[in-house]
Amino acid sequence: MAAKSKVLFDLNVVLDVLQKREPFFNDSARALSLTENGTLEGWIAAHSVTTLFYLYAKAFSGERARVVLADLMQILAIAPIDQRIVEQALILPYGDFEDAVQMMAAVQVGADYVVTRNPNDFKAGPLPAVRPSELNTVIGLGD
């Protein structure tokens, strides 16, 4: 049996689901569900977790933010960010440093893909970036 694909989810995909953002919700929810059902091994960068907490605490409450994060950690592992990852991200020719950090966190955990709504932002990186709508196809599940 082939090894499970590993993906790192960009925060925009997670927020699409949590905030039910249209027209992105269905594709992003379908992509995240692949980790929930065990088809994929899903990751999120540590700095995305802190950003998510901040956004949820500001919009709702710290208590709700804690519940959301606890639920999210049931389906996604947290990719650590350390000095080595930051140093590697500084070398990438990215306009957005946060994207560079996500890319190097994905590399560090052995991800096969970064799942994002903005794959062009990740083109200069060592891993392919795919949209949530493309994920089934690239991992061999069809549409």
C-alpha positions in Angstrom: 0.0 0.0 0.0 1.3 3.5 -0.9 2.2 5.9 1.9 -0.3 8.5 2.8 0.3 11.9 1.1 1.2 14.6 3.5 0.0 18.2 3.0 0.4 21.4 4.8 -2.7 23.6 4.7 -2.3 27.3 4.3 -4.3 29.3 6.8 -6.6 30.7 4.1 -8.0 27.2 3.5 -8.7 26.6 7.2 -10.3 30.0 7.5 -12.5 29.2 4.4 -14.0 26.3 6.4 -14.2 27.8 9.8 -15.7 31.1 8.5 -17.8 29.3 5.8 -16.3 31.8 3.2 -18.0 31.5 -0.2 -17.2 30.6 -2.9 -14.3 28.7 -1.3 -16.0 26.8 1.5 -17.0 23.5 -0.4 -13.6 22.9 -1.9 -11.7 23.8 1.2 -14.0 21.6 3.4 -13.6 18.7 1.0 -9.8 19.1 1.2 -9.7 19.2 5.0 -12.1 16.2 5.2 -9.4 14.1 3.6 -7.4 14.5 6.8 -10.4 13.9 9.0 -11.2 10.6 7.3 -7.5 9.5 7.3 -6.9 9.7 3.5 -4.2 12.3 4.0 -1.8 13.4 6.8 -2.6 17.0 7.3 -0.4 19.7 8.9 -0.7 23.4 9.7 2.3 25.7 10.4 2.7 26.7 14.1 2.5 30.4 13.2 -0.8 29.9 11.5 -2.2 28.4 14.7 -1.3 31.6 16.6 -2.8 33.8 13.9 -6.0 31.7 14.0 -6.2 32.0 17.8 -5.8 35.8 17.5 -8.5 36.1 14.9 -11.0 34.0 16.7 -10.3 35.5 20.1 -10.8 39.0 18.6 -14.0 38.1 16.7 -15.5 35.9 19.4 -13.7 35.0 22.6 -10.5 33.4 23.9 -12.6 30.5 25.1 -14.1 29.9 21.6 -10.6 30.2 20.1 -9.4 27.5 22.4 -12.2 25.2 21.4 -11.6 25.8 17.7 -7.9 25.0 18.0 -8.5 21.9 20.1 -10.9 20.6 17.4 -8.5 21.5 14.6 -5.7 19.7 16.3 -7.8 16.5 16.2 -7.3 16.4 12.4 -4.1 18.5 11.7 -0.7 18.2 13.2 1.3 21.3 13.9 4.4 21.9 11.9 7.0 23.5 14.1 8.8 26.7 13.3 12.4 27.0 14.5 15.5 29.0 13.6 16.5 26.6 10.8 13.1 27.0 9.1 13.2 30.8 9.4 16.8 30.9 8.0 15.7 28.7 5.1 12.6 30.8 4.5 14.8 33.9 4.3 16.6 32.4 1.3 13.5 31.8 -0.7 12.7 34.5 -3.3 9.2 35.1 -1.9 7.4 38.4 -1.7 5.5 37.3 1.4 7.8 36.0 4.1 4.9 34.2 5.9 4.4 32.1 2.8 8.1 31.3 2.7 8.0 30.1 6.3 5.0 27.9 5.6 6.8 26.4 2.6 9.9 25.5 4.7 7.7 24.2 7.5 6.1 21.9 4.9 9.4 20.7 3.7 10.6 20.1 7.2 7.6 17.7 8.0 8.1 15.9 4.7 4.9 17.2 3.1 4.2 16.4 -0.5 2.1 19.6 -1.2 1.1 22.9 0.2 -2.7 23.4 -0.1 -3.6 27.0 -0.7 -5.9 29.2 -2.6 -2.9 31.1 -3.8 -0.5 28.6 -5.5 1.2 31.3 -7.5 2.5 32.7 -4.2 4.4 29.5 -3.6 5.9 28.8 -7.1 9.5 29.6 -6.2 9.4 26.9 -3.4 10.7 23.3 -3.5 7.2 21.8 -3.1 4.2 22.0 -5.4 1.3 24.2 -4.2 -2.2 23.2 -5.2 -5.6 24.6 -4.7 -8.1 22.7 -2.6 -10.1 22.0 -5.7 -7.1 20.2 -7.2 -6.2 18.1 -4.2 -8.2 15.0 -5.1 -6.6 14.8 -8.5 -3.0 15.3 -7.5 -3.2 12.7 -4.8 -4.8 10.2 -7.2 -8.4 10.2 -6.0 -9.9 11.8 -9.2 -12.4 14.6 -8.9 
